[in-house]
Amino acid sequence: MPMIQLTLPEAVLTGDVRQQLQKTLAATLLTWEGAPDTAFFRAQAWCLIHEVPTGAFGTAEDDLPRFRVDATVPEGALSERRKAGLVKQVTDDVLAATGLTEADALRVWVLIHEQPEGTWGAAGNIIRFAELKALAAGARG
């Protein structure tokens, strides 16, 4: 199941915006994975927003806030087209939530981590990508 984490400087997001962005990022990841929009799959899409102290996350050039998004998915879950779509939409989600524009897009980096088959577990069991695909197909009816 997908997991997504946004790391950014503290105080960039307000409470309400943070909560909405958390839901938006999880939904974006599910969409690009091709998962059905059901309560079960939404409950498995975890999103962590990790705020670090001001000045702890930046560059040698300036003090502008930077944003790193780490998306973890089962290996094989995203085609090249889906990866590109995910990166674009997540970038747009972060820019919109922070009030930034397309000119600031280079401040948002998205790293996709594909978890190898047999190394993903839940409920005390190894979860196989084929099992997830079967669940998704069954949910679509």
For each residue, the residues with C-beta under 8 A, 3 or more apart:
1: 41 44 45 46 74 120 122 127 132
2: 26 29 30 33 35 44 45 46 71 72 73 77
3: 45 46 47 48 71 72
4: 25 26 28 29 45 46 47 48 69 70 71 72 90
5: 47 48 49 50 69 70
6: 21 25 47 48 49 50 67 68 69 94
7: 50 51 52 57 67 68 69 70
8: 12 13 49 50 51 52 57 65 66 67 68 98
9: 12 51 52 53 54 55 56 57 58 65 66
10: 51 52 53 54
11: 51 54
12: 8 9 51 65 98
13: 8 17 18 21 49 51 97 98
14: 17 18
15: 18 19
16: 19 20
17: 13 14 20 21 97
18: 13 14 15 21 22 49
19: 15 16 22 23
20: 16 17 23 24 97
21: 6 13 17 18 24 25 49 93 94 97
22: 18 19 25 26 47 49
23: 19 20 26 27 47
24: 20 21 27 28 93 97
25: 4 6 21 22 28 29 47 69 90 93
26: 2 4 22 23 29 30 42 45 46 47
27: 23 24 30 31 37 42 45
28: 4 24 25 31 32 86 89 90 93
29: 2 4 25 26 32 33 45 47 71 73 86 90
30: 2 26 27 33 35 37 41 42 45
31: 27 28 34 35 89
32: 28 29 78 82 83 85 86 89
33: 2 29 30 73 77 78 82
34: 31 77 82 136
35: 2 30 31 41 45 136
36: 41 136 139 140
37: 27 30 41 42
38: 41 42 139
39: 42 43
40: 43 44 135 139
41: 1 30 35 36 37 38 44 45 136 139
42: 26 27 30 37 38 39 45
43: 39 40
44: 1 2 40 41 122
45: 1 2 3 4 26 27 29 30 35 41 42
46: 1 2 3 4 26
47: 3 4 5 6 22 23 25 26 29
48: 3 4 5 6
49: 5 6 8 13 18 21 22
50: 5 6 7 8
51: 7 8 9 10 11 12 13
52: 7 8 9 10 56 57
53: 9 10 56
54: 9 10 11
55: 9 58 63
56: 9 52 53
57: 7 8 9 52 65 66 68
58: 9 55 62 63 64 65 66
59: 62 64 66
60:
61:
62: 58 59
63: 55 58
64: 58 59 104 107
65: 8 9 12 57 58 98 107
66: 8 9 57 58 59 107 108 109
67: 6 7 8 94 98 107 108 109
68: 6 7 8 57 109 111
69: 4 5 6 7 25 90 94 108 109 110 111
70: 4 5 7 111 113
71: 2 3 4 29 86 90 110 111 112 113
72: 2 3 4 113 114 115
73: 2 29 33 77 78 112 113 114 115
74: 1 77 114 115 117 120 127 129 132
75: 114 115 116 117 129
76: 114 117 129
77: 2 33 34 73 74 82 114 129 132
78: 32 33 73 82 83 86 112 114
79: 82 83
80: 83 84
81: 84 85
82: 32 33 34 77 78 79 85 86
83: 32 78 79 80 86 87 112
84: 80 81 87 88
85: 32 81 82 88 89
86: 28 29 32 71 78 82 83 89 90 110 112
87: 83 84 90 91 110 112
88: 84 85 91 92
89: 28 31 32 85 86 92 93
90: 4 25 28 29 69 71 86 87 93 94 108 110
91: 87 88 94 95 105 108 110
92: 88 89 95 96
93: 21 24 25 28 89 90 96 97
94: 6 21 67 69 90 91 97 98 100 108
95: 91 92 98 100 101 102 104 105 108
96: 92 93 99
97: 13 17 20 21 24 93 94
98: 8 12 13 65 67 94 95
99: 96
100: 94 95 103 104 107
101: 95 104
102: 95 105
103: 100
104: 64 95 100 101 107 108
105: 91 95 102 108
106:
107: 64 65 66 67 100 104
108: 66 67 69 90 91 94 95 104 105
109: 66 67 68 69
110: 69 71 86 87 90 91
111: 68 69 70 71
112: 71 73 78 83 86 87
113: 70 71 72 73
114: 72 73 74 75 76 77 78
115: 72 73 74 75 119 120
116: 75 119
117: 74 75 76 120 128 129
118: 126 128
119: 115 116 126
120: 1 74 115 117 126 127
121: 124 125 126 127
122: 1 44 125 127
123:
124: 121
125: 121 122
126: 118 119 120 121
127: 1 74 120 121 122 131 132
128: 117 118 131 132
129: 74 75 76 77 117 132 133
130: 133 134
131: 127 128 134 135
132: 1 74 77 127 128 129 135 136
133: 129 130 136 137
134: 130 131 137 138
135: 40 131 132 138 139
136: 34 35 36 41 132 133 139 140
137: 133 134 140
138: 134 135 141
139: 36 38 40 41 135 136
140: 36 136 137
141: 138
